[in-house]
Amino acid sequence: MVTSKFRTLFLARKAFGFFVMFFLCCVVLSYNDEYLLIFILLLTVSIAITLIKLRNIYKLIIFENGITKISFLSDKKEFIDFSEIESVSLNRIDGLQTRAGYISEGYYESTVLLKSHKEVLISPDWFENYRDLIVTLSENLTNYKNKY
């Protein structure tokens, strides 16, 4: 059994937009009290966007017979049996490039495609123990397919 561990910077990056919007709202409000309605509107929009971003984040636990996907906000658990997995694909994410060259080389992320046409993303951008997750998933999926 392997449990995913979030990268600290990943969660910080997801909440960064909210704090930038909050800061801008405070700056606008400090200059003129007439903008209180705009402040409340922008704050509400930034909270909604942040909640939507956080709703799409999940934790993974890989067992011998399947994967448990746990929602970050609601703790809702969804078990995915290995028999429901159609394939696992490896995708290359290109690095950032400027005129001077590449800032980062990029990375690979894995997508678990399910028979129900849903996808589960396993990315080193999200999880600091990405390699452990993929190795365990590969081994357990191979063992499961050999049994059945």
C-alpha positions in Angstrom: 0.0 0.0 0.0 1.3 3.4 -0.9 -0.3 6.7 0.0 0.3 9.8 -2.1 1.9 12.9 -0.6 1.1 16.3 -1.9 4.0 18.6 -2.9 3.9 21.7 -0.7 4.3 24.1 -3.6 1.4 22.5 -5.4 -1.1 23.4 -2.8 0.4 26.8 -2.3 0.1 27.5 -6.1 -3.5 26.5 -6.0 -4.3 29.0 -3.3 -2.0 31.7 -4.7 -4.7 33.1 -7.0 -7.0 33.7 -4.1 -4.4 35.7 -2.2 -3.5 37.8 -5.2 -7.1 38.7 -5.8 -7.6 39.4 -2.1 -4.6 41.7 -2.0 -5.8 43.6 -5.1 -9.2 44.0 -3.6 -7.7 45.4 -0.4 -5.6 47.9 -2.4 -8.6 49.0 -4.4 -10.8 49.3 -1.3 -8.1 51.3 0.6 -8.2 54.1 -2.0 -11.9 54.6 -2.2 -14.8 53.3 -0.1 -17.2 53.5 -3.0 -15.7 50.3 -4.4 -17.0 48.1 -1.6 -19.4 46.3 -3.9 -16.6 45.6 -6.4 -14.5 44.3 -3.5 -17.2 41.9 -2.3 -17.8 40.7 -5.9 -14.2 40.1 -6.6 -13.6 38.4 -3.3 -16.6 36.1 -3.9 -15.4 35.2 -7.4 -11.9 34.5 -6.1 -13.2 32.2 -3.4 -15.4 30.4 -5.9 -12.5 29.8 -8.3 -10.2 28.6 -5.4 -12.9 26.2 -4.2 -13.4 24.8 -7.8 -9.6 24.3 -8.1 -9.4 22.6 -4.7 -12.4 20.4 -5.5 -10.5 18.8 -8.4 -7.6 17.8 -6.2 -7.5 14.3 -4.7 -5.3 12.0 -2.7 -4.5 8.4 -3.9 -3.9 5.2 -2.0 -2.8 2.3 -4.1 -3.7 -1.2 -2.8 -3.0 -4.7 -4.2 -6.5 -4.8 -5.8 -7.2 -1.2 -6.7 -6.9 2.5 -6.1 -8.7 4.6 -3.6 -9.2 8.2 -4.7 -10.0 10.6 -1.8 -11.3 14.1 -2.6 -9.2 16.9 -0.9 -12.1 19.1 0.3 -14.9 16.6 1.1 -13.0 13.4 2.0 -15.3 11.6 -0.4 -13.8 8.2 -1.2 -14.0 6.4 -4.5 -12.5 2.9 -4.9 -11.3 2.0 -8.4 -10.8 -1.8 -8.9 -8.0 -2.8 -11.2 -10.6 -4.5 -13.4 -12.0 -1.0 -14.2 -8.7 0.2 -15.6 -8.5 0.2 -19.4 -4.9 1.5 -19.7 -2.2 3.7 -18.2 -0.6 6.2 -20.4 2.6 8.2 -20.0 2.4 11.8 -21.2 5.3 14.3 -21.6 4.7 17.8 -20.3 7.1 20.2 -22.0 9.2 22.6 -19.9 9.0 26.3 -19.8 11.0 28.0 -22.6 12.2 31.6 -23.0 14.3 33.2 -25.7 17.4 32.2 -23.8 16.4 28.5 -23.7 14.5 26.1 -21.5 13.9 27.1 -17.9 12.9 23.6 -17.0 13.2 20.3 -18.9 9.6 19.3 -18.4 8.4 16.0 -16.9 6.3 13.0 -17.4 2.9 12.4 -15.9 0.7 9.3 -16.0 -3.0 9.1 -16.8 -5.0 6.1 -15.7 -7.8 5.6 -18.2 -10.9 3.9 -16.9 -13.5 1.9 -18.8 -16.1 4.5 -17.7 -14.1 7.0 -19.8 -12.9 8.9 -16.7 -9.3 9.7 -16.1 -7.1 9.7 -12.9 -4.0 11.9 -13.2 -0.9 11.0 -11.4 1.7 13.7 -11.8 5.0 14.6 -10.2 3.7 18.2 -10.2 1.1 17.1 -7.7 2.7 14.3 -5.7 6.2 14.3 -4.3 6.2 10.4 -4.2 5.2 10.1 -7.8 7.8 7.4 -8.6 6.7 5.2 -5.7 3.0 5.6 -6.8 3.8 4.6 -10.4 6.0 1.7 -9.5 3.5 0.3 -7.0 0.6 0.8 -9.5 2.5 -0.9 -12.2 3.5 -3.9 -10.0 0.1 -4.3 -8.5 -1.7 -3.9 -11.8 0.6 -6.5 -13.4 0.1 -9.0 -10.5 -3.7 -8.4 -10.7 -3.8 -9.1 -14.5 -1.7 -12.3 -14.0 -4.2 -13.6 -11.4 -7.3 -12.9 -13.5 
